[in-house]
Amino acid sequence: MTRLNLLLLFVLIACALGVVTSQHKARRAYIELQKAQGEARRLDVEWGQLQLEQSTWAMHSRIEKEAINRLNMRVADAAHTQVAPVAGKP
């Protein structure tokens, strides 16, 4: 009878250690998941900011203003404009 009790005690201790170990691993995995979700939220915010910045830089009015101010470009007048015919059409 004592032998059976000792065996059951060792099995009980092994099961308890298994539960503690699995709970510890689950908590660690949950912490990593929370970190990854936080990083994903941060990257989503950064992506939105980059899209907004790109749309700002690509605005037609901004490009035209930069072309005029920094590159001294001007729109050609009608006297200096030639229209090329489209291939295959008379």
Residue frames as a rotation matrix with the C-alpha (Angstrom) as fourth column:
MET 1
0.563 0.827 0.000 0.00
0.827 -0.563 0.000 0.00
0.000 0.000 -1.000 0.00
THR 2
0.456 -0.467 -0.758 2.80
0.120 -0.812 0.572 2.47
-0.882 -0.351 -0.314 0.79
ARG 3
-0.610 -0.703 0.366 4.45
0.428 0.096 0.898 1.66
-0.667 0.705 0.242 -2.49
LEU 4
-0.121 0.683 0.720 1.27
0.971 -0.071 0.230 2.51
0.208 0.727 -0.654 -4.38
ASN 5
0.785 0.406 -0.467 0.93
0.539 -0.820 0.194 5.76
-0.304 -0.404 -0.863 -2.39
LEU 6
-0.019 -0.884 -0.467 4.53
0.120 -0.465 0.877 6.73
-0.993 -0.039 0.115 -3.19
LEU 7
-0.664 -0.172 0.727 3.98
0.700 0.199 0.686 5.95
-0.263 0.965 -0.012 -6.86
LEU 8
0.313 0.874 0.372 0.79
0.920 -0.376 0.108 8.03
0.234 0.308 -0.922 -6.90
LEU 9
0.627 -0.169 -0.760 2.60
0.340 -0.819 0.462 10.85
-0.700 -0.549 -0.456 -5.08
PHE 10
-0.487 -0.872 -0.058 5.35
0.242 -0.198 0.950 10.91
-0.840 0.448 0.307 -7.72
VAL 11
-0.446 0.424 0.788 2.75
0.886 0.085 0.456 10.85
0.126 0.902 -0.413 -10.50
LEU 12
0.646 0.727 -0.235 0.90
0.760 -0.640 0.109 13.70
-0.071 -0.249 -0.966 -8.80
ILE 13
0.250 -0.652 -0.716 4.11
0.159 -0.702 0.694 15.75
-0.955 -0.288 -0.072 -8.48
ALA 14
-0.724 -0.522 0.451 4.98
0.487 0.077 0.870 15.09
-0.489 0.849 0.198 -12.13
CYS 15
-0.025 0.804 0.595 1.50
0.963 -0.141 0.231 16.18
0.270 0.578 -0.770 -13.24
ALA 16
0.727 0.278 -0.629 1.69
0.528 -0.811 0.252 19.32
-0.440 -0.515 -0.736 -11.08
LEU 17
-0.213 -0.886 -0.412 5.07
0.146 -0.446 0.883 20.22
-0.966 0.128 0.224 -12.57
GLY 18
-0.649 0.045 0.760 3.67
0.753 0.184 0.632 19.65
-0.111 0.982 -0.153 -16.05
VAL 19
0.455 0.880 0.132 0.75
0.883 -0.466 0.058 21.99
0.113 0.090 -0.989 -15.34
VAL 20
0.541 -0.324 -0.776 3.07
0.248 -0.820 0.516 24.69
-0.804 -0.471 -0.363 -13.96
THR 21
-0.561 -0.820 0.113 5.39
0.301 -0.075 0.951 24.36
-0.771 0.568 0.289 -16.95
SER 22
-0.405 0.465 0.787 2.56
0.903 0.068 0.425 24.53
0.144 0.883 -0.447 -19.49
GLN 23
0.696 0.660 -0.282 1.04
0.703 -0.707 0.079 27.58
-0.147 -0.253 -0.956 -17.77
HIS 24
0.154 -0.741 -0.654 4.41
0.149 -0.637 0.757 29.31
-0.977 -0.214 0.012 -17.80
LYS 25
-0.753 -0.427 0.500 4.84
0.509 0.104 0.855 28.59
-0.417 0.898 0.139 -21.51
ALA 26
0.061 0.869 0.491 1.31
0.977 -0.152 0.149 29.83
0.204 0.470 -0.859 -22.23
ARG 27
0.712 0.176 -0.680 1.95
0.443 -0.864 0.239 33.08
-0.546 -0.471 -0.693 -20.36
ARG 28
-0.305 -0.905 -0.298 5.22
0.139 -0.352 0.926 33.61
-0.942 0.241 0.233 -22.20
ALA 29
-0.651 0.122 0.749 3.50
0.756 0.192 0.626 32.97
-0.067 0.974 -0.217 -25.53
TYR 30
0.466 0.885 0.017 0.72
0.885 -0.466 0.012 35.42
0.018 0.010 -1.000 -24.61
ILE 31
0.404 -0.420 -0.812 3.27
0.195 -0.828 0.526 38.10
-0.894 -0.371 -0.253 -23.75
GLU 32
-0.707 -0.685 0.175 4.99
0.272 -0.035 0.962 37.58
-0.653 0.728 0.211 -27.10
LEU 33
-0.248 0.719 0.649 1.61
0.960 0.091 0.265 37.77
0.131 0.689 -0.713 -28.83
GLN 34
0.686 0.502 -0.526 0.84
0.613 -0.789 0.047 41.08
-0.392 -0.355 -0.849 -27.11
LYS 35
-0.096 -0.813 -0.574 4.22
0.043 -0.579 0.814 42.47
-0.994 0.053 0.091 -28.18
ALA 36
-0.790 -0.200 0.580 3.66
0.536 0.236 0.811 41.35
-0.299 0.951 -0.080 -31.77
GLN 37
0.182 0.930 0.318 0.18
0.978 -0.206 0.044 42.90
0.106 0.303 -0.947 -31.84
GLY 38
0.575 -0.057 -0.816 1.59
0.317 -0.904 0.286 46.16
-0.754 -0.423 -0.502 -30.47
GLU 39
-0.535 -0.834 -0.135 4.26
0.084 -0.212 0.974 46.14
-0.841 0.509 0.183 -33.15
ALA 40
-0.522 0.432 0.736 1.60
0.853 0.267 0.448 45.45
-0.003 0.861 -0.508 -35.80
ARG 41
0.605 0.760 -0.239 -0.44
0.768 -0.636 -0.078 48.44
-0.211 -0.136 -0.968 -34.57
ARG 42
0.209 -0.624 -0.753 2.66
0.045 -0.763 0.645 50.65
-0.977 -0.169 -0.131 -34.64
LEU 43
-0.782 -0.529 0.329 3.48
0.303 0.138 0.943 49.52
-0.544 0.837 0.053 -38.19
ASP 44
-0.048 0.849 0.526 -0.13
0.998 0.025 0.049 50.17
0.029 0.528 -0.849 -39.29
VAL 45
0.704 0.258 -0.662 0.08
0.394 -0.917 0.062 53.72
-0.591 -0.304 -0.747 -37.97
GLU 46
-0.238 -0.883 -0.404 3.43
-0.076 -0.398 0.914 54.24
-0.968 0.248 0.028 -39.69
TRP 47
-0.653 0.057 0.755 2.02
0.707 0.404 0.581 52.81
-0.271 0.913 -0.304 -42.95
GLY 48
0.444 0.889 0.111 -0.89
0.890 -0.423 -0.171 55.25
-0.105 0.175 -0.979 -42.79
GLN 49
0.519 -0.336 -0.786 1.48
0.049 -0.906 0.420 58.14
-0.853 -0.257 -0.454 -42.18
LEU 50
-0.595 -0.796 0.111 3.64
0.111 0.056 0.992 57.09
-0.796 0.603 0.055 -45.12
GLN 51
-0.290 0.572 0.767 0.61
0.955 0.224 0.194 56.84
-0.061 0.789 -0.612 -47.40
LEU 52
0.739 0.567 -0.365 -0.48
0.576 -0.812 -0.095 60.31
-0.350 -0.140 -0.926 -46.34
GLU 53
0.117 -0.798 -0.591 3.02
-0.113 -0.602 0.790 61.66
-0.987 -0.026 -0.160 -46.94
GLN 54
-0.699 -0.366 0.615 3.16
0.500 0.365 0.785 60.01
-0.512 0.856 -0.073 -50.36
SER 55
0.181 0.834 0.521 -0.18
0.983 -0.157 -0.092 61.50
0.005 0.529 -0.849 -51.37
THR 56
0.715 0.014 -0.699 1.04
0.217 -0.955 0.204 64.92
-0.664 -0.297 -0.686 -50.21
TRP 57
-0.287 -0.928 -0.238 4.26
-0.090 -0.221 0.971 64.68
-0.954 0.300 -0.020 -52.20
ALA 58
-0.745 -0.028 0.666 2.42
0.584 0.456 0.672 63.43
-0.323 0.890 -0.323 -55.31
MET 59
0.286 0.891 -0.353 -0.23
0.515 -0.453 -0.727 66.17
-0.808 0.026 -0.589 -55.44
HIS 60
0.256 -0.137 0.957 -0.36
0.955 -0.118 -0.272 67.72
0.150 0.984 0.101 -58.90
SER 61
0.908 0.132 0.397 -0.40
0.114 -0.991 0.068 71.27
0.403 -0.016 -0.915 -57.56
ARG 62
0.721 -0.692 0.034 2.71
-0.166 -0.125 0.978 70.63
-0.673 -0.711 -0.205 -55.45
ILE 63
0.094 -0.688 0.719 4.59
0.768 0.510 0.387 69.07
-0.633 0.516 0.577 -58.35
GLU 64
0.467 0.138 0.873 3.65
0.776 -0.538 -0.330 71.97
0.424 0.832 -0.358 -60.60
LYS 65
0.987 -0.102 0.126 4.73
-0.151 -0.866 0.477 74.52
0.060 -0.489 -0.870 -57.98
GLU 66
0.436 -0.877 0.203 8.09
0.085 0.264 0.961 72.75
-0.896 -0.402 0.189 -57.49
ALA 67
0.144 -0.360 0.922 8.62
0.958 0.285 -0.039 72.55
-0.249 0.888 0.386 -61.25
ILE 68
0.703 0.174 0.689 8.04
0.437 -0.871 -0.225 76.28
0.561 0.459 -0.689 -61.58
ASN 69
0.937 -0.259 0.235 9.96
-0.350 -0.682 0.642 77.45
-0.006 -0.684 -0.729 -58.51
ARG 70
0.444 -0.809 0.384 12.91
-0.210 0.323 0.923 75.06
-0.871 -0.491 -0.026 -58.29
LEU 71
-0.128 -0.494 0.860 13.37
0.669 0.597 0.443 73.95
-0.732 0.632 0.255 -61.89
ASN 72
-0.436 0.013 -0.900 12.23
-0.354 -0.922 0.158 77.13
-0.828 0.387 0.407 -63.69
MET 73
-0.832 0.248 0.496 9.91
0.536 0.589 0.605 75.11
-0.142 0.769 -0.623 -65.92
ARG 74
-0.531 0.704 -0.473 7.00
-0.561 -0.710 -0.427 76.74
-0.636 0.038 0.771 -67.71
VAL 75
0.160 0.670 0.725 4.03
0.412 0.622 -0.666 75.46
-0.897 0.405 -0.177 -69.68
ALA 76
-0.828 -0.484 0.285 4.70
0.427 -0.213 0.879 75.75
-0.364 0.849 0.383 -73.41
ASP 77
-0.255 0.753 -0.606 2.46
-0.483 -0.642 -0.595 78.18
-0.838 0.141 0.527 -75.27
ALA 78
0.585 0.641 0.497 0.38
0.086 0.561 -0.824 77.09
-0.806 0.525 0.273 -78.25
ALA 79
0.767 -0.331 -0.550 2.87
-0.642 -0.397 -0.656 78.50
-0.001 0.856 -0.517 -80.75
HIS 80
-0.284 -0.958 -0.039 5.56
-0.946 0.287 -0.152 76.12
0.157 -0.007 -0.988 -79.51
THR 81
-0.221 0.304 0.927 3.31
-0.447 0.813 -0.373 73.04
-0.867 -0.497 -0.044 -79.19
GLN 82
-0.451 0.092 -0.888 3.09
-0.835 0.306 0.457 70.33
0.314 0.948 -0.061 -81.84
VAL 83
0.299 0.625 0.721 0.64
-0.715 0.647 -0.265 67.44
-0.632 -0.436 0.640 -81.75
ALA 84
-0.786 -0.599 -0.152 2.00
-0.569 0.604 0.558 64.13
-0.242 0.526 -0.815 -83.03
PRO 85
0.065 0.841 -0.538 -0.39
-0.901 0.281 0.331 61.97
0.429 0.463 0.776 -85.07
VAL 86
0.150 0.086 0.985 -1.50
-0.677 0.735 0.039 58.67
-0.721 -0.672 0.168 -83.55
ALA 87
-0.825 -0.538 -0.173 -0.12
-0.502 0.556 0.663 55.61
-0.261 0.634 -0.728 -85.35
GLY 88
-0.817 0.478 0.322 -2.68
0.543 0.826 0.152 53.87
-0.193 0.299 -0.935 -87.54
LYS 89
0.294 0.924 -0.243 -5.08
0.722 -0.381 -0.577 56.83
-0.626 -0.005 -0.780 -87.76
PRO 90
-0.049 -0.295 0.954 -5.08
0.925 -0.373 -0.068 59.26
0.376 0.880 0.291 -90.69
